[in-house]
Amino acid sequence: MSIHPPSPARVVLLCGPSGSGKSLVAARSGLPVLRLDDFYKEGDDPTLPVVEGSSDIDWDHPESWDADIAVEAIARLCASGSTPVPVYDLALSARTGEETLHIGRTPLFIAEGIFAAEIVGRCRERGLLADALCLTRGPVTTFRRRFLRDLREGRKSVPFLLRRGWRLMRAERSIVARQTTLGAHPCDRDEALGRLAAAAAGRRTPRQPVA
């Protein structure tokens, strides 16, 4: 009897505005998780964008994040079940080390982060994509959750968090619209969990539009 090698894993990209509950949904799914926030550029990187009319670094702009390294990590996880990933300290805006993520022989894992939609097309072209989801909760709810989380975790100074929170609350609808245009399906927590369960069981979800 011939033994066939296991099929490569595939990824569900989980995006949404900062504070929309991505980490919670990923944890509740029971699937292995790759944290895309660990692929931020470091604070002294000269290519970091700044908020227009301000000296603040724009950590919500895709150019603050290294998409190339993130895609390669996803590809290695799909192919081999493990990959080195940076350990990133958001408060320090710096990589503080490296660790190896192992997902074993699972057929499905989640890559979650605010920039996940930016790589939907690249993952689809490489045959890595199972689904792409954009969590939405409403600007006020997201603002409150994001501020309390960031304050509790000491991610940045309070004035910075307030400036960022106000800016993101006003921009939330356009953020969701952009992520949807890039190929992520907008949904609430319950629908996201349902689609994740369907993907894990090998059931097809509605086809995403090609960005």
QUICOR-V898241 format. One record per pair of residues at least 24 apart in sequence whose ideal C-beta (glycine too) atoms are under 10 Angstrom apart, sorted by sequence separation. I is the first residue (numbers start at 1). J is the second residue. D is the distance in Angstrom with one decimal. If there is no record, write none. Layout:
i: (I:I)
j: (J:J)
d: (D:D)
This chain:
i: (40:41:42:77:81:184:185:40:41:76:77:78:81:143:144:183:39:40:77:142:143:182:183:39:142:143:182:183:184:37:38:39:41:73:81:180:181:183:36:39:64:77:78:139:140:143:180:182:36:39:40:78:139:142:181:36:38:39:59:78:138:139:141:180:38:39:77:139:140:39:139:142:36:39:59:77:138:139:142:38:74:137:138:34:57:136:139:36:74:136:139:36:73:34:136:34:71:136:18:70:134:135:18:74:134:17:34:70:134:136:42:134:135:136:32:48:70:74:78:134:39:40:42:43:70:133:134:38:39:41:42:71:75:132:38:40:45:65:67:70:71:74:75:78:132:134:32:34:36:38:39:40:43:44:65:66:70:74:78:79:134:135:35:38:40:42:43:44:64:65:78:132:134:136:138:34:35:37:38:42:43:64:67:68:71:75:77:78:132:133:134:135:136:137:35:38:41:42:62:63:67:70:71:74:75:78:132:133:134:135:136:137:35:37:40:41:42:62:65:70:75:131:132:133:134:135:136:40:41:60:61:65:68:74:114:129:131:133:135:40:59:60:62:63:67:71:74:136:39:62:135:136:38:62:71:135:117:133:134:91:117:120:124:133:11:38:90:118:123:133:13:38:114:117:118:120:121:131:91:93:117:120:121:133:11:38:90:91:93:116:117:119:120:132:133:10:11:90:91:115:117:118:119:120:131:9:90:91:114:117:118:130:131:11:35:89:90:91:116:117:118:130:133:8:10:11:34:115:117:131:9:10:33:116:130:131:8:9:32:34:130:8:9:32:33:130:7:8:9:32:8:9:31:32:39:130:133:8:40:131:132:32:36:39:130:131:6:31:34:35:36:37:38:40:130:131:133:31:32:33:34:35:36:37:39:131:132:31:32:33:34:35:36:37:131:31:32:33:34:35:36:37:29:31:32:33:34:36:129:132:29:30:36:29:34:36:26:27:29:36:26:124:25:26:27:125:26:110:124:23:25:26:124:22:24:108:120:23:110:121:22:23:110:120:121:22:108:109:120:11:22:107:108:107:108:9:20:22:106:107:108:117:9:18:19:107:9:10:12:14:15:16:18:59:9:10:11:12:13:14:15:16:17:59:6:7:9:10:11:12:13:14:15:16:6:8:9:10:11:12:13:14:15:57:6:7:9:11:12:13:15:16:56:6:15:16:59:13:14:15:13:14:15:56:57:12:13:15:56:60:11:13:15:59:13:58:13:56:60:11:25:56:60:54:58:13:25:12:13:22:24:56:60:11:22:51:10:22:51:54:20:21:13:20:21:60:13:19:20:21:51:62:10:11:12:13:14:15:16:17:20:10:11:12:13:14:15:16:17:19:20:8:9:10:11:12:13:14:15:16:17:8:10:11:12:13:14:15:16:17:19:21:9:10:11:12:13:14:16:17:20:21:24:17:19:20:19:18:19:21:17:18:19:20:16:17:19:20:23:18:19:17:18:19:17:19:19:18:19:18:18:19:18:19:18:19:17:17:20:19:17:18:17:20:16:17:20:18:17:16:17:15:16:15:28:17:25:15:16:25:29:30:15:25:28:29:15:24:25:28:31:13:26:29:30:31:15:21:22:25:29:30:15:16:20:21:25:28:29:31:13:15:20:31:13:14:16:22:26:29:30:13:15:16:21:25:29:20:16:14:12:14:12:12:12:11:12:10:12:13)
j: (64:65:66:101:105:208:209:65:66:101:102:103:106:168:169:208:65:66:103:168:169:208:209:66:169:170:209:210:211:65:66:67:69:101:109:208:209:211:65:68:93:106:107:168:169:172:209:211:66:69:70:108:169:172:211:67:69:70:90:109:169:170:172:211:70:71:109:171:172:72:172:175:70:73:93:111:172:173:176:73:109:172:173:70:93:172:175:73:111:173:176:74:111:73:175:74:111:176:59:111:175:176:60:116:176:60:77:113:177:179:86:178:179:180:77:93:115:119:123:179:85:86:88:89:116:179:180:85:86:88:89:118:122:179:86:88:93:113:115:118:119:122:123:126:180:182:81:83:85:87:88:89:92:93:114:115:119:123:127:128:183:184:85:88:90:92:93:94:114:115:128:182:184:186:188:85:86:88:89:93:94:115:118:119:122:126:128:129:183:184:185:186:187:188:87:90:93:94:114:115:119:122:123:126:127:130:184:185:186:187:188:189:88:90:93:94:95:115:118:123:128:184:185:186:187:188:189:94:95:114:115:119:122:128:168:183:185:187:189:95:114:115:117:118:122:126:129:191:95:118:191:192:95:119:128:192:175:191:192:150:176:179:183:192:71:98:150:178:183:193:74:99:175:178:179:181:182:192:153:155:179:182:183:195:74:101:153:154:156:179:180:182:183:195:196:74:75:154:155:179:181:182:183:184:195:74:155:156:179:182:183:195:196:77:101:155:156:157:182:183:184:196:199:75:77:78:101:182:184:198:77:78:101:184:198:199:77:78:101:103:199:78:79:102:103:200:78:79:80:103:80:81:103:104:111:202:205:81:113:204:205:106:110:113:204:205:81:106:109:110:111:112:113:115:205:206:208:107:108:109:110:111:112:113:115:207:208:108:109:110:111:112:113:114:208:109:110:111:112:113:114:115:108:110:111:112:113:115:208:211:109:110:116:110:116:118:109:110:112:119:110:208:110:111:112:210:112:196:210:110:112:113:211:110:112:196:208:112:199:210:112:113:200:210:211:113:199:200:211:103:114:199:200:200:201:103:114:116:200:201:202:211:104:113:114:202:105:106:108:110:111:112:114:155:106:107:108:109:110:111:112:113:114:156:104:105:107:108:109:110:111:112:113:114:105:107:108:109:110:111:112:113:114:156:106:107:109:111:112:113:115:116:156:107:116:117:160:115:116:117:116:117:118:159:160:116:117:119:160:164:116:118:120:164:119:164:120:163:167:119:133:164:168:163:167:123:135:123:124:133:135:167:171:123:134:163:123:135:164:167:134:135:128:135:136:175:129:135:136:137:167:178:127:128:129:130:131:132:133:134:137:128:129:130:131:132:133:134:135:137:138:127:128:129:130:131:132:133:134:135:136:128:130:131:132:133:134:135:136:137:139:141:130:131:132:133:134:135:137:138:141:142:145:139:141:142:142:142:143:145:142:143:144:145:142:143:145:146:149:145:146:145:146:147:146:148:149:149:150:150:164:165:165:168:168:169:168:169:172:172:171:172:172:175:172:173:176:175:175:175:176:175:176:176:189:179:187:178:179:188:192:193:179:189:192:193:180:189:190:193:196:179:192:195:196:197:182:188:189:192:196:197:183:184:188:189:193:196:197:199:182:184:189:200:183:184:186:192:196:199:200:184:186:187:192:196:200:192:192:192:192:196:195:196:199:199:200:199:205:208)
d: (6.1:6.7:9.8:7.0:6.2:7.6:9.0:5.5:5.9:9.3:9.0:9.2:7.6:7.2:9.5:5.1:5.8:7.4:5.7:7.7:4.4:9.8:6.5:4.9:7.2:9.7:9.8:7.0:9.1:8.4:9.8:7.7:9.9:7.9:9.2:9.7:8.7:4.3:7.6:9.1:9.5:9.5:9.8:8.2:7.1:8.2:8.8:4.9:9.8:5.5:10.0:9.9:4.7:6.2:6.4:9.3:9.6:4.4:8.4:8.3:9.9:7.7:10.0:9.4:8.7:9.5:6.3:8.8:9.3:10.0:4.2:9.7:5.6:7.5:8.1:8.3:7.9:7.2:9.9:9.0:8.6:9.1:9.7:8.2:7.5:8.3:9.6:8.9:5.6:9.2:9.6:9.0:8.2:6.6:9.5:6.7:9.5:5.4:8.8:7.4:9.0:9.0:6.8:9.9:6.1:8.7:6.5:8.1:9.6:9.3:9.4:9.4:9.5:9.3:8.1:8.9:7.8:7.6:8.9:4.5:7.9:8.7:8.5:9.9:8.7:9.5:5.9:5.5:6.7:9.6:9.9:9.6:9.5:8.7:5.1:5.6:9.2:7.9:7.0:8.8:5.3:9.1:8.4:8.4:9.7:8.8:9.1:8.0:9.7:6.6:7.5:9.8:7.4:8.2:8.4:9.6:6.3:6.4:8.5:9.1:9.3:9.2:7.7:4.4:7.6:8.9:3.2:8.1:9.9:4.8:5.0:8.1:3.8:5.3:9.7:7.0:9.9:6.4:9.8:6.4:6.1:8.5:5.7:9.3:5.3:6.4:8.9:9.7:5.4:6.0:6.5:8.1:7.1:7.1:9.8:9.5:8.6:5.1:9.0:9.8:5.6:9.5:6.8:8.7:9.7:9.9:4.3:5.4:4.8:6.8:6.5:7.8:8.3:7.0:7.4:9.9:5.9:5.4:7.6:9.8:6.3:9.0:6.4:8.1:7.0:7.2:9.5:9.2:9.1:6.7:9.2:9.7:9.2:5.9:9.6:8.6:7.3:5.8:6.8:8.3:8.9:9.0:9.2:10.0:7.7:7.8:9.3:10.0:9.3:5.0:9.3:9.7:8.0:9.6:8.4:6.0:9.4:8.2:8.9:9.7:9.7:8.6:7.1:5.0:10.0:9.6:8.5:9.3:9.3:9.8:8.5:9.2:8.2:7.3:8.5:10.0:7.1:9.4:7.6:9.6:3.8:5.3:6.3:6.2:5.3:9.4:7.4:5.4:8.6:8.1:8.0:8.8:3.8:9.8:7.8:9.6:9.2:8.9:5.6:9.2:8.5:6.6:9.7:6.2:5.8:9.5:4.7:7.0:8.7:4.1:10.0:9.5:7.6:7.3:8.9:9.5:7.6:9.7:9.2:6.7:9.9:9.2:9.7:9.4:9.8:6.5:6.2:9.9:4.5:8.4:6.3:6.3:8.8:7.2:9.7:5.2:9.4:4.8:7.6:8.2:4.8:4.9:8.1:8.2:9.0:8.9:9.8:5.7:9.2:4.0:8.9:6.8:8.6:7.6:9.8:9.6:9.3:9.2:9.1:9.7:9.9:5.8:9.8:7.8:9.8:5.4:8.8:7.1:6.5:9.6:5.6:8.4:8.5:9.1:8.2:9.3:9.4:9.8:8.3:6.8:7.0:8.2:6.2:5.1:8.2:10.0:5.8:5.9:4.2:4.9:4.3:6.7:2.8:7.6:7.3:5.6:7.1:7.7:7.5:6.7:7.9:8.7:9.2:5.2:9.8:6.2:8.6:6.2:8.1:9.5:9.6:10.0:5.8:6.4:9.7:9.4:9.5:9.5:9.8:8.5:4.8:7.9:8.4:9.0:9.6:9.8:4.8:7.3:7.4:9.9:7.8:9.9:8.5:8.8:10.0:8.2:7.5:6.5:9.6:7.8:4.5:9.3:10.0:9.4:5.2:7.1:5.7:9.8:6.3:10.0:7.8:9.1:5.2:7.7:9.3:6.6:8.6:8.2:8.6:10.0:8.8:8.6:9.2:9.4:9.3:7.5:8.0:10.0:6.6:5.4:9.3:8.7:5.3:9.4:6.1:6.9:7.6:7.4:7.9:7.1:7.4:9.3:6.9:8.4:10.0:9.5:5.5:5.9:5.9:5.1:5.5:4.0:6.8:7.2:5.3:8.4:6.3:8.1:7.2:7.4:7.8:7.8:6.3:9.7:9.7:6.5:6.0:5.2:8.6:8.7:7.1:8.4:9.3:7.9:3.7:8.8:9.5:9.6:5.9:4.4:4.1:9.6:8.3:9.7:9.3:9.1:6.9:9.5:6.5:7.3:9.3:9.2:8.4:7.6:6.8:9.0:5.8:6.6:8.0:9.4:8.3:7.5:6.4:7.6:9.1:6.5:6.5:9.9:9.5:9.0:9.3:9.1:8.1:6.2:9.4:8.1:8.8:5.8:8.4:9.2:8.3:5.6:9.3:4.2:9.6:8.0:6.9:9.7:6.5:6.3:7.2:9.6:8.1:5.4:8.0:8.8:8.8:7.3:7.8:8.7:5.2:6.0:6.3:5.2:7.5:7.9:7.2:5.1:7.9:7.9:9.3:8.1:8.5:6.5:6.2:4.7:4.4:5.3:5.1:3.4:7.7:8.0:3.9:8.6:7.1:7.2:8.2:7.4:6.5:8.1:9.9:9.2:8.8:8.6:9.0:6.7:9.2:7.1:8.0:9.8:8.6:8.4:9.4:8.1:8.3:5.4:4.5:7.6:7.0:7.1:5.3:9.7:8.0:7.7:8.4:9.3:4.4:8.2:9.0:9.2:2.7:9.9:5.2:7.7:7.8:8.7:6.5:8.9:8.1:8.3:8.3:8.4:8.9:7.9:6.3:9.6:6.4:9.0:8.7:9.4:8.4:9.5:5.2:9.4:9.6:9.4:8.8:8.9:5.1:8.3:6.7:9.3:7.4:9.3:8.3:8.5:9.7:9.9:7.1:9.7:8.4:9.9:5.2:5.7:9.3:6.4:9.7:7.6:9.5:6.3:6.7:9.8:9.3:9.8:8.8:9.6:8.4:9.0:9.8:5.2:4.5:9.1:9.9:8.1:9.6:5.9:6.3:8.8:7.6:8.8:9.7:5.3:8.9:6.4:8.5:8.4:8.5:8.9:8.6:9.4:8.1:6.8:9.9:9.1:8.7:7.6:7.6:9.9:8.9:7.2:9.1:8.3:7.9:6.2:5.8:9.8:8.8:7.9:9.5:10.0)
